[in-house]
Amino acid sequence: MKPPEIDLHLIAPEIILTVFGFLVLLLDVFLSQGKGKRATLEFLSLIGVVNRFLFTLSLMGSTQAGFEGMFISDGFTLFFKILFSSSPS
């Protein structure tokens, strides 16, 4: 029996967004109050969203399946990833 194929490149945008989200939450707790705190958190959030967008663009042009077919990356999936990452919150 062979082990399942794990391709983390397929879920890299979700991993990046999760890691940067947790990082922003942790820094929000530990940074002191001041003018620089909000700017730092905004900049870190922007870096996370841009990295997610770039990793999403690297998946364009191919249809791939991972995690034994439970996760499929195709044009439809990428359209919604780009749509939701560029929409204002």
Contacts in CASP RR format, 6 or more apart in sequence:
PFRMAT RR
TARGET T0000
AUTHOR 0000-0000-0000
METHOD contacts of the structure
MODEL  1
MKPPEIDLHLIAPEIILTVFGFLVLLLDVFLSQGKGKRATLEFLSLIGVV
NRFLFTLSLMGSTQAGFEGMFISDGFTLFFKILFSSSPS
4 67 0 8 1.000
4 68 0 8 1.000
5 66 0 8 1.000
5 67 0 8 1.000
5 68 0 8 1.000
6 66 0 8 1.000
6 67 0 8 1.000
7 64 0 8 1.000
7 66 0 8 1.000
7 67 0 8 1.000
8 15 0 8 1.000
9 58 0 8 1.000
9 59 0 8 1.000
10 59 0 8 1.000
10 64 0 8 1.000
10 66 0 8 1.000
10 67 0 8 1.000
10 71 0 8 1.000
10 73 0 8 1.000
11 71 0 8 1.000
12 55 0 8 1.000
13 52 0 8 1.000
13 53 0 8 1.000
13 55 0 8 1.000
13 56 0 8 1.000
13 59 0 8 1.000
13 81 0 8 1.000
13 85 0 8 1.000
16 48 0 8 1.000
16 51 0 8 1.000
16 52 0 8 1.000
16 55 0 8 1.000
17 48 0 8 1.000
17 49 0 8 1.000
17 52 0 8 1.000
17 85 0 8 1.000
20 44 0 8 1.000
20 45 0 8 1.000
20 47 0 8 1.000
20 48 0 8 1.000
20 49 0 8 1.000
20 51 0 8 1.000
20 52 0 8 1.000
21 45 0 8 1.000
21 48 0 8 1.000
23 44 0 8 1.000
24 41 0 8 1.000
24 44 0 8 1.000
24 45 0 8 1.000
27 40 0 8 1.000
27 41 0 8 1.000
27 44 0 8 1.000
28 37 0 8 1.000
28 41 0 8 1.000
31 37 0 8 1.000
31 40 0 8 1.000
31 41 0 8 1.000
49 85 0 8 1.000
52 85 0 8 1.000
53 82 0 8 1.000
53 85 0 8 1.000
53 86 0 8 1.000
56 78 0 8 1.000
56 81 0 8 1.000
56 82 0 8 1.000
56 85 0 8 1.000
57 82 0 8 1.000
59 73 0 8 1.000
59 78 0 8 1.000
60 75 0 8 1.000
60 78 0 8 1.000
61 75 0 8 1.000
62 73 0 8 1.000
63 72 0 8 1.000
63 73 0 8 1.000
63 74 0 8 1.000
63 75 0 8 1.000
64 72 0 8 1.000
64 73 0 8 1.000
64 74 0 8 1.000
65 71 0 8 1.000
65 72 0 8 1.000
65 73 0 8 1.000
66 72 0 8 1.000
66 73 0 8 1.000
END
